[in-house]
Amino acid sequence: MVGKRRSLGLYLPMDVLILATTSAVWSIGGSMANPFQSIFFKAIGTPIFYISVLAALSSIAAAVANVVGGYIADTWGRKRLIVVFGFVAAANQLIYMFLGSHWQLLFIPVLIGSLSGMYSPALNAMLNDSMEQKLRPIGFASYTIISSIPSIFSPYIGGILAQDFGAAAGIRLAFFIAGILGLLAISVRATKLVETYPAKTGKRPGVRKFVREVIHKNVDALRMSSNTTKNLLLYTMMSSIATGLSTVYVSIYLIDVLRINPVQYGLLTGLSAAATIFLLIPAVRIIRKAGLKKAAIISALFSPVSMLVFVSANGMNDLVAWSVTGGVSGAMLSPTIQSLQGNTTPREQRGRIMGMFAIIPLLVTVPAQIASGYLYANVSHEATFAFAIPFYIIAVLILWRVRYYEDGFMPQPRVVKA
């Protein structure tokens, strides 16, 4: 049941408010550690190319998790999945404390962390379930504002930890803080969240039948989805290829090649988050006037521009421009794309389709991440990021093709005859 909760121009139904505030608590530690993950891997001795292999391994595991998670979210309900695997994800961050310099064991927390993301389709489905269709842009903007507040200052703290204690010890401490705060946040979710899609009754299938049903139901949901949904999936694929090429080595490139220190990198990360947060409400007003589709296209255009600025950066002024353009893109892109996904997806298929919006991009990201490792180690550092720009441009062109009715009409999925 969708409830309304408005304050300061925000739209926060109760479950959305709970998810947003607990995400914010968890993010205090996560935003200290996550921007520096590649730097941490390198600091404990991980070979440069193997960092991209770990990223690809993470994407494969996350794809599998989202296939299963999407099915469970539409069968067993949202809350149980969010709570159980949220605890796994939070506890997994504590593993980094005990790795020492054994980089060969990094695959353990990387795999567990990705598989625990099984709750992501359920979380996205619960957010959509809890919002009225026409209020989803402001709803997702409100969720992002609350949940992202720590990302303004936490990367700076992470940079201080890395600079004062060393990248290995400092970021290991950040992961520990993230784990403790994550366990606290999930405990609150376990007691406060209200189920938005109750579990279906009936006998639970055995393992073999469960696997068959997972595959069949996900394929069936994809086949029955509208052409609008398929184009949005294609857009997400292209932008994910670009992201896979451009994100793995950003922190290493900035610190090792452009010679900025960890604190400066933390400030840049926080600046981007601040730009996103402060522009979200104005962005929603633009979305209302321009419509979801036009707003999505405008915001998507900032991605290739931001990457072009990054590739040609020659000092902190250029990097500040890169950080701000990335923040502007995030301010409009997140609420528009998430609203488009929710508005074009029937409620009874929402968990599986939200899973697809994660699964398919993750699978295409794998070769992109491997390619980024090869390019960074063997061709040139700048080529790693420059190769992403054409894919960002293709993604914008695909968004242009999306057919979406701004009056709130949701294109119905095509009926597939048995």
One Martini backbone bead per residue (centre of mass of N, CA, C, O) as a GRO file, in nm:
protein
  418
    1MET     BB    1   0.096   0.036   0.023
    2VAL     BB    2   0.060   0.373  -0.051
    3GLY     BB    3   0.231   0.626   0.113
    4LYS     BB    4   0.249   0.952   0.249
    5ARG     BB    5   0.554   1.169   0.265
    6ARG     BB    6   0.597   1.514   0.337
    7SER     BB    7   0.902   1.717   0.306
    8LEU     BB    8   1.069   1.967   0.168
    9GLY     BB    9   0.956   1.843  -0.119
   10LEU     BB   10   0.932   1.553  -0.045
   11TYR     BB   11   0.897   1.190  -0.129
   12LEU     BB   12   0.820   0.959   0.159
   13PRO     BB   13   0.741   0.679   0.198
   14MET     BB   14   0.796   0.472   0.450
   15ASP     BB   15   0.981   0.261   0.309
   16VAL     BB   16   1.158   0.475   0.173
   17LEU     BB   17   1.260   0.608   0.432
   18ILE     BB   18   1.395   0.357   0.551
   19LEU     BB   19   1.586   0.295   0.313
   20ALA     BB   20   1.728   0.572   0.306
   21THR     BB   21   1.839   0.591   0.602
   22THR     BB   22   1.992   0.318   0.602
   23SER     BB   23   2.170   0.383   0.360
   24ALA     BB   24   2.309   0.623   0.492
   25VAL     BB   25   2.443   0.475   0.723
   26TRP     BB   26   2.600   0.271   0.550
   27SER     BB   27   2.745   0.498   0.366
   28ILE     BB   28   2.951   0.611   0.559
   29GLY     BB   29   3.145   0.366   0.506
   30GLY     BB   30   3.120   0.304   0.200
   31SER     BB   31   3.229   0.598   0.109
   32MET     BB   32   3.516   0.540   0.221
   33ALA     BB   33   3.584   0.269   0.048
   34ASN     BB   34   3.481   0.237  -0.254
   35PRO     BB   35   3.660   0.457  -0.408
   36PHE     BB   36   3.932   0.273  -0.294
   37GLN     BB   37   3.941  -0.025  -0.390
   38SER     BB   38   4.164  -0.034  -0.610
   39ILE     BB   39   4.383   0.081  -0.422
   40PHE     BB   40   4.373  -0.149  -0.219
   41PHE     BB   41   4.445  -0.378  -0.408
   42LYS     BB   42   4.724  -0.258  -0.487
   43ALA     BB   43   4.844  -0.228  -0.191
   44ILE     BB   44   4.834  -0.565  -0.148
   45GLY     BB   45   4.953  -0.667  -0.457
   46THR     BB   46   4.777  -0.643  -0.697
   47PRO     BB   47   4.759  -0.688  -1.008
   48ILE     BB   48   4.645  -0.485  -1.244
   49PHE     BB   49   4.481  -0.688  -1.424
   50TYR     BB   50   4.335  -0.839  -1.183
   51ILE     BB   51   4.137  -0.613  -1.114
   52SER     BB   52   3.957  -0.662  -1.366
   53VAL     BB   53   3.891  -0.956  -1.298
   54LEU     BB   54   3.740  -0.896  -1.037
   55ALA     BB   55   3.523  -0.720  -1.170
   56ALA     BB   56   3.415  -0.946  -1.358
   57LEU     BB   57   3.344  -1.148  -1.136
   58SER     BB   58   3.139  -0.963  -1.000
   59SER     BB   59   2.943  -0.942  -1.242
   60ILE     BB   60   2.870  -1.240  -1.270
   61ALA     BB   61   2.762  -1.283  -0.983
   62ALA     BB   62   2.547  -1.055  -0.999
   63ALA     BB   63   2.382  -1.178  -1.228
   64VAL     BB   64   2.298  -1.434  -1.082
   65ALA     BB   65   2.166  -1.291  -0.839
   66ASN     BB   66   1.946  -1.136  -1.010
   67VAL     BB   67   1.798  -1.374  -1.122
   68VAL     BB   68   1.710  -1.492  -0.849
   69GLY     BB   69   1.607  -1.230  -0.707
   70GLY     BB   70   1.374  -1.163  -0.902
   71TYR     BB   71   1.211  -1.419  -0.852
   72ILE     BB   72   1.182  -1.402  -0.539
   73ALA     BB   73   1.042  -1.121  -0.528
   74ASP     BB   74   0.781  -1.254  -0.696
   75THR     BB   75   0.735  -1.499  -0.468
   76TRP     BB   76   0.849  -1.420  -0.152
   77GLY     BB   77   0.916  -1.131  -0.159
   78ARG     BB   78   1.097  -0.848  -0.039
   79LYS     BB   79   1.195  -0.829   0.261
   80ARG     BB   80   1.351  -1.093   0.312
   81LEU     BB   81   1.570  -1.038   0.102
   82ILE     BB   82   1.677  -0.767   0.212
   83VAL     BB   83   1.763  -0.879   0.492
   84VAL     BB   84   1.936  -1.133   0.450
   85PHE     BB   85   2.139  -1.010   0.225
   86GLY     BB   86   2.218  -0.764   0.388
   87PHE     BB   87   2.373  -0.914   0.607
   88VAL     BB   88   2.579  -1.040   0.417
   89ALA     BB   89   2.697  -0.777   0.300
   90ALA     BB   90   2.793  -0.654   0.570
   91ALA     BB   91   2.971  -0.890   0.673
   92ASN     BB   92   3.166  -0.898   0.426
   93GLN     BB   93   3.325  -0.627   0.494
   94LEU     BB   94   3.492  -0.764   0.732
   95ILE     BB   95   3.696  -0.944   0.569
   96TYR     BB   96   3.914  -0.725   0.497
   97MET     BB   97   4.052  -0.731   0.785
   98PHE     BB   98   4.179  -1.051   0.724
   99LEU     BB   99   4.379  -1.050   0.462
  100GLY     BB  100   4.601  -0.864   0.441
  101SER     BB  101   4.836  -0.959   0.172
  102HIS     BB  102   4.615  -1.168   0.040
  103TRP     BB  103   4.515  -1.123  -0.277
  104GLN     BB  104   4.423  -1.417  -0.357
  105LEU     BB  105   4.150  -1.376  -0.156
  106LEU     BB  106   3.959  -1.158  -0.290
  107PHE     BB  107   3.737  -1.341  -0.420
  108ILE     BB  108   3.564  -1.381  -0.171
  109PRO     BB  109   3.438  -1.095  -0.113
  110VAL     BB  110   3.355  -1.044  -0.405
  111LEU     BB  111   3.154  -1.278  -0.433
  112ILE     BB  112   2.977  -1.232  -0.185
  113GLY     BB  113   2.898  -0.939  -0.249
  114SER     BB  114   2.755  -1.004  -0.520
  115LEU     BB  115   2.554  -1.225  -0.421
  116SER     BB  116   2.416  -1.036  -0.204
  117GLY     BB  117   2.273  -0.864  -0.442
  118MET     BB  118   1.995  -1.021  -0.452
  119TYR     BB  119   1.824  -0.771  -0.321
  120SER     BB  120   1.798  -0.546  -0.543
  121PRO     BB  121   1.526  -0.609  -0.687
  122ALA     BB  122   1.358  -0.580  -0.426
  123LEU     BB  123   1.427  -0.287  -0.363
  124ASN     BB  124   1.330  -0.164  -0.632
  125ALA     BB  125   1.042  -0.276  -0.610
  126MET     BB  126   0.964  -0.141  -0.340
  127LEU     BB  127   0.995   0.146  -0.433
  128ASN     BB  128   0.780   0.127  -0.660
  129ASP     BB  129   0.543   0.021  -0.489
  130SER     BB  130   0.548   0.291  -0.288
  131MET     BB  131   0.483   0.455  -0.550
  132GLU     BB  132   0.353   0.680  -0.737
  133GLN     BB  133   0.384   0.717  -1.062
  134LYS     BB  134   0.393   1.044  -1.085
  135LEU     BB  135   0.609   1.044  -0.818
  136ARG     BB  136   0.882   0.902  -0.890
  137PRO     BB  137   1.089   1.124  -0.945
  138ILE     BB  138   1.071   1.249  -0.654
  139GLY     BB  139   1.116   0.983  -0.504
  140PHE     BB  140   1.405   0.918  -0.613
  141ALA     BB  141   1.526   1.185  -0.533
  142SER     BB  142   1.472   1.157  -0.229
  143TYR     BB  143   1.628   0.898  -0.187
  144THR     BB  144   1.903   1.006  -0.288
  145ILE     BB  145   1.944   1.235  -0.092
  146ILE     BB  146   1.942   1.074   0.174
  147SER     BB  147   2.146   0.834   0.093
  148SER     BB  148   2.391   1.051  -0.015
  149ILE     BB  149   2.505   1.242   0.203
  150PRO     BB  150   2.774   1.086   0.288
  151SER     BB  151   2.913   1.124  -0.006
  152ILE     BB  152   3.034   1.405   0.060
  153PHE     BB  153   3.235   1.327   0.326
  154SER     BB  154   3.347   1.030   0.331
  155PRO     BB  155   3.575   1.034   0.113
  156TYR     BB  156   3.752   1.227   0.274
  157ILE     BB  157   3.797   1.035   0.510
  158GLY     BB  158   3.919   0.809   0.340
  159GLY     BB  159   4.163   0.979   0.248
  160ILE     BB  160   4.282   1.021   0.529
  161LEU     BB  161   4.324   0.724   0.597
  162ALA     BB  162   4.511   0.664   0.352
  163GLN     BB  163   4.729   0.885   0.422
  164ASP     BB  164   4.788   0.820   0.735
  165PHE     BB  165   4.780   0.473   0.715
  166GLY     BB  166   4.739   0.387   0.444
  167ALA     BB  167   4.576   0.215   0.207
  168ALA     BB  168   4.542  -0.054   0.350
  169ALA     BB  169   4.467   0.026   0.650
  170GLY     BB  170   4.259   0.254   0.596
  171ILE     BB  171   4.052   0.089   0.415
  172ARG     BB  172   4.009  -0.141   0.611
  173LEU     BB  173   3.870   0.040   0.822
  174ALA     BB  174   3.636   0.130   0.638
  175PHE     BB  175   3.513  -0.154   0.602
  176PHE     BB  176   3.450  -0.196   0.899
  177ILE     BB  177   3.253   0.038   0.933
  178ALA     BB  178   3.056  -0.057   0.714
  179GLY     BB  179   2.976  -0.326   0.848
  180ILE     BB  180   2.859  -0.218   1.115
  181LEU     BB  181   2.650  -0.020   0.989
  182GLY     BB  182   2.506  -0.234   0.819
  183LEU     BB  183   2.396  -0.409   1.051
  184LEU     BB  184   2.228  -0.182   1.172
  185ALA     BB  185   2.049  -0.115   0.924
  186ILE     BB  186   1.923  -0.403   0.884
  187SER     BB  187   1.787  -0.418   1.160
  188VAL     BB  188   1.585  -0.196   1.098
  189ARG     BB  189   1.452  -0.328   0.852
  190ALA     BB  190   1.348  -0.584   1.000
  191THR     BB  191   1.145  -0.400   1.193
  192LYS     BB  192   1.009  -0.169   0.978
  193LEU     BB  193   0.931  -0.306   0.738
  194VAL     BB  194   0.680  -0.337   0.478
  195GLU     BB  195   0.522  -0.541   0.288
  196THR     BB  196   0.439  -0.509  -0.079
  197TYR     BB  197   0.470  -0.839  -0.162
  198PRO     BB  198   0.341  -1.108  -0.093
  199ALA     BB  199   0.375  -1.424  -0.056
  200LYS     BB  200   0.330  -1.709  -0.212
  201THR     BB  201   0.146  -1.975  -0.197
  202GLY     BB  202   0.288  -2.289  -0.135
  203LYS     BB  203   0.498  -2.512  -0.251
  204ARG     BB  204   0.823  -2.558  -0.250
  205PRO     BB  205   1.064  -2.608  -0.460
  206GLY     BB  206   1.303  -2.771  -0.575
  207VAL     BB  207   1.605  -2.719  -0.704
  208ARG     BB  208   1.549  -2.798  -1.000
  209LYS     BB  209   1.278  -2.648  -1.026
  210PHE     BB  210   1.382  -2.374  -0.941
  211VAL     BB  211   1.577  -2.329  -1.179
  212ARG     BB  212   1.366  -2.358  -1.402
  213GLU     BB  213   1.183  -2.124  -1.304
  214VAL     BB  214   1.381  -1.897  -1.314
  215ILE     BB  215   1.436  -1.911  -1.616
  216HIS     BB  216   1.146  -1.908  -1.725
  217LYS     BB  217   1.038  -1.644  -1.585
  218ASN     BB  218   1.252  -1.450  -1.700
  219VAL     BB  219   1.208  -1.504  -2.000
  220ASP     BB  220   0.905  -1.442  -1.999
  221ALA     BB  221   0.928  -1.147  -1.902
  222LEU     BB  222   1.100  -1.053  -2.145
  223ARG     BB  223   0.905  -1.134  -2.378
  224MET     BB  224   0.652  -0.957  -2.250
  225SER     BB  225   0.782  -0.708  -2.287
  226SER     BB  226   0.815  -0.411  -2.394
  227ASN     BB  227   0.974  -0.212  -2.620
  228THR     BB  228   1.053  -0.003  -2.411
  229THR     BB  229   1.203  -0.195  -2.220
  230LYS     BB  230   1.408  -0.299  -2.429
  231ASN     BB  231   1.540  -0.020  -2.484
  232LEU     BB  232   1.629   0.026  -2.191
  233LEU     BB  233   1.814  -0.220  -2.186
  234LEU     BB  234   1.998  -0.125  -2.418
  235TYR     BB  235   2.092   0.130  -2.284
  236THR     BB  236   2.217  -0.008  -2.033
  237MET     BB  237   2.425  -0.170  -2.188
  238MET     BB  238   2.591   0.065  -2.314
  239SER     BB  239   2.653   0.217  -2.047
  240SER     BB  240   2.797  -0.033  -1.916
  241ILE     BB  241   3.032  -0.053  -2.105
  242ALA     BB  242   3.141   0.226  -2.042
  243THR     BB  243   3.174   0.178  -1.738
  244GLY     BB  244   3.365  -0.069  -1.757
  245LEU     BB  245   3.596   0.099  -1.899
  246SER     BB  246   3.604   0.372  -1.684
  247THR     BB  247   3.615   0.278  -1.353
  248VAL     BB  248   3.841   0.085  -1.240
  249TYR     BB  249   4.100   0.315  -1.294
  250VAL     BB  250   4.052   0.600  -1.183
  251SER     BB  251   4.200   0.614  -0.907
  252ILE     BB  252   4.478   0.520  -1.009
  253TYR     BB  253   4.520   0.741  -1.222
  254LEU     BB  254   4.502   0.990  -1.037
  255ILE     BB  255   4.739   0.902  -0.840
  256ASP     BB  256   4.970   0.788  -1.040
  257VAL     BB  257   4.949   1.007  -1.285
  258LEU     BB  258   4.820   1.292  -1.170
  259ARG     BB  259   4.911   1.325  -0.861
  260ILE     BB  260   4.699   1.283  -0.655
  261ASN     BB  261   4.563   1.265  -0.353
  262PRO     BB  262   4.338   1.104  -0.153
  263VAL     BB  263   4.199   1.364  -0.054
  264GLN     BB  264   4.139   1.486  -0.331
  265TYR     BB  265   3.971   1.248  -0.429
  266GLY     BB  266   3.757   1.272  -0.209
  267LEU     BB  267   3.666   1.558  -0.290
  268LEU     BB  268   3.571   1.489  -0.577
  269THR     BB  269   3.360   1.281  -0.494
  270GLY     BB  270   3.197   1.476  -0.309
  271LEU     BB  271   3.134   1.690  -0.525
  272SER     BB  272   2.960   1.510  -0.704
  273ALA     BB  273   2.750   1.444  -0.488
  274ALA     BB  274   2.666   1.737  -0.429
  275ALA     BB  275   2.564   1.805  -0.710
  276THR     BB  276   2.343   1.595  -0.713
  277ILE     BB  277   2.182   1.674  -0.457
  278PHE     BB  278   2.135   1.991  -0.520
  279LEU     BB  279   1.993   1.914  -0.818
  280LEU     BB  280   1.745   1.728  -0.784
  281ILE     BB  281   1.501   1.916  -0.747
  282PRO     BB  282   1.543   2.088  -1.001
  283ALA     BB  283   1.538   1.840  -1.188
  284VAL     BB  284   1.241   1.765  -1.138
  285ARG     BB  285   1.127   2.021  -1.267
  286ILE     BB  286   1.242   1.961  -1.545
  287ILE     BB  287   1.100   1.690  -1.584
  288ARG     BB  288   0.809   1.803  -1.573
  289LYS     BB  289   0.845   1.990  -1.825
  290ALA     BB  290   0.995   1.785  -2.033
  291GLY     BB  291   1.002   1.503  -1.941
  292LEU     BB  292   1.140   1.199  -1.915
  293LYS     BB  293   1.278   1.161  -2.189
  294LYS     BB  294   1.423   1.434  -2.227
  295ALA     BB  295   1.572   1.426  -1.955
  296ALA     BB  296   1.733   1.167  -2.015
  297ILE     BB  297   1.888   1.274  -2.259
  298ILE     BB  298   2.024   1.517  -2.129
  299SER     BB  299   2.172   1.356  -1.902
  300ALA     BB  300   2.325   1.153  -2.091
  301LEU     BB  301   2.508   1.370  -2.234
  302PHE     BB  302   2.706   1.413  -1.986
  303SER     BB  303   2.881   1.156  -2.002
  304PRO     BB  304   3.068   1.212  -2.250
  305VAL     BB  305   3.160   1.487  -2.150
  306SER     BB  306   3.292   1.396  -1.886
  307MET     BB  307   3.497   1.199  -2.021
  308LEU     BB  308   3.638   1.410  -2.197
  309VAL     BB  309   3.741   1.580  -1.962
  310PHE     BB  310   3.908   1.355  -1.828
  311VAL     BB  311   4.106   1.284  -2.063
  312SER     BB  312   4.197   1.612  -2.080
  313ALA     BB  313   4.314   1.641  -1.813
  314ASN     BB  314   4.527   1.925  -1.643
  315GLY     BB  315   4.419   1.926  -1.347
  316MET     BB  316   4.204   2.034  -1.100
  317ASN     BB  317   4.009   2.202  -1.271
  318ASP     BB  318   3.930   1.973  -1.463
  319LEU     BB  319   3.838   1.774  -1.238
  320VAL     BB  320   3.609   1.948  -1.135
  321ALA     BB  321   3.450   1.947  -1.400
  322TRP     BB  322   3.412   1.641  -1.404
  323SER     BB  323   3.264   1.615  -1.134
  324VAL     BB  324   3.022   1.803  -1.198
  325THR     BB  325   2.912   1.668  -1.457
  326GLY     BB  326   2.856   1.402  -1.314
  327GLY     BB  327   2.651   1.521  -1.110
  328VAL     BB  328   2.445   1.630  -1.313
  329SER     BB  329   2.376   1.360  -1.439
  330GLY     BB  330   2.282   1.216  -1.174
  331ALA     BB  331   2.042   1.405  -1.102
  332MET     BB  332   1.867   1.311  -1.367
  333LEU     BB  333   1.913   1.005  -1.435
  334SER     BB  334   1.803   0.845  -1.197
  335PRO     BB  335   1.496   0.935  -1.189
  336THR     BB  336   1.434   0.877  -1.490
  337ILE     BB  337   1.514   0.578  -1.529
  338GLN     BB  338   1.361   0.459  -1.284
  339SER     BB  339   1.083   0.559  -1.377
  340LEU     BB  340   1.071   0.422  -1.650
  341GLN     BB  341   1.097   0.136  -1.543
  342GLY     BB  342   0.845   0.140  -1.355
  343ASN     BB  343   0.624   0.250  -1.569
  344THR     BB  344   0.694  -0.019  -1.775
  345THR     BB  345   0.617  -0.214  -1.521
  346PRO     BB  346   0.464  -0.463  -1.398
  347ARG     BB  347   0.417  -0.559  -1.077
  348GLU     BB  348   0.431  -0.885  -1.122
  349GLN     BB  349   0.732  -0.825  -1.286
  350ARG     BB  350   0.932  -0.631  -1.134
  351GLY     BB  351   1.156  -0.807  -1.016
  352ARG     BB  352   1.255  -0.935  -1.285
  353ILE     BB  353   1.303  -0.673  -1.447
  354MET     BB  354   1.500  -0.548  -1.245
  355GLY     BB  355   1.699  -0.776  -1.282
  356MET     BB  356   1.750  -0.726  -1.587
  357PHE     BB  357   1.867  -0.432  -1.539
  358ALA     BB  358   2.125  -0.592  -1.416
  359ILE     BB  359   2.211  -0.845  -1.575
  360ILE     BB  360   2.273  -0.758  -1.869
  361PRO     BB  361   2.487  -0.538  -1.804
  362LEU     BB  362   2.680  -0.724  -1.649
  363LEU     BB  363   2.754  -0.913  -1.885
  364VAL     BB  364   2.872  -0.678  -2.073
  365THR     BB  365   3.088  -0.576  -1.864
  366VAL     BB  366   3.301  -0.796  -1.858
  367PRO     BB  367   3.459  -0.741  -2.127
  368ALA     BB  368   3.511  -0.443  -2.055
  369GLN     BB  369   3.690  -0.494  -1.804
  370ILE     BB  370   3.904  -0.662  -1.943
  371ALA     BB  371   3.976  -0.445  -2.155
  372SER     BB  372   4.070  -0.232  -1.950
  373GLY     BB  373   4.315  -0.394  -1.849
  374TYR     BB  374   4.461  -0.412  -2.120
  375LEU     BB  375   4.477  -0.112  -2.190
  376TYR     BB  376   4.620  -0.012  -1.928
  377ALA     BB  377   4.875  -0.217  -1.949
  378ASN     BB  378   4.933  -0.206  -2.298
  379VAL     BB  379   4.862   0.079  -2.414
  380SER     BB  380   4.676   0.313  -2.247
  381HIS     BB  381   4.531   0.499  -2.014
  382GLU     BB  382   4.343   0.684  -2.191
  383ALA     BB  383   4.209   0.461  -2.370
  384THR     BB  384   4.027   0.338  -2.154
  385PHE     BB  385   3.835   0.602  -2.157
  386ALA     BB  386   3.789   0.672  -2.461
  387PHE     BB  387   3.629   0.403  -2.539
  388ALA     BB  388   3.359   0.495  -2.387
  389ILE     BB  389   3.228   0.729  -2.551
  390PRO     BB  390   3.070   0.584  -2.785
  391PHE     BB  391   2.875   0.431  -2.590
  392TYR     BB  392   2.739   0.678  -2.473
  393ILE     BB  393   2.626   0.779  -2.745
  394ILE     BB  394   2.456   0.530  -2.815
  395ALA     BB  395   2.274   0.549  -2.566
  396VAL     BB  396   2.138   0.814  -2.648
  397LEU     BB  397   2.014   0.709  -2.916
  398ILE     BB  398   1.833   0.498  -2.780
  399LEU     BB  399   1.663   0.692  -2.609
  400TRP     BB  400   1.538   0.833  -2.857
  401ARG     BB  401   1.363   0.563  -2.932
  402VAL     BB  402   1.189   0.583  -2.702
  403ARG     BB  403   0.855   0.498  -2.609
  404TYR     BB  404   0.679   0.760  -2.433
  405TYR     BB  405   0.408   0.846  -2.217
  406GLU     BB  406   0.354   1.146  -2.039
  407ASP     BB  407   0.045   1.082  -1.926
  408GLY     BB  408   0.101   0.779  -1.780
  409PHE     BB  409   0.113   0.571  -1.987
  410MET     BB  410   0.153   0.220  -1.995
  411PRO     BB  411   0.303   0.006  -2.175
  412GLN     BB  412   0.212  -0.291  -2.275
  413PRO     BB  413   0.272  -0.604  -2.284
  414ARG     BB  414   0.325  -0.852  -2.482
  415VAL     BB  415   0.152  -1.117  -2.614
  416VAL     BB  416   0.238  -1.457  -2.574
  417LYS     BB  417   0.202  -1.736  -2.733
  418ALA     BB  418   0.205  -2.081  -2.654
   0.00000   0.00000   0.00000
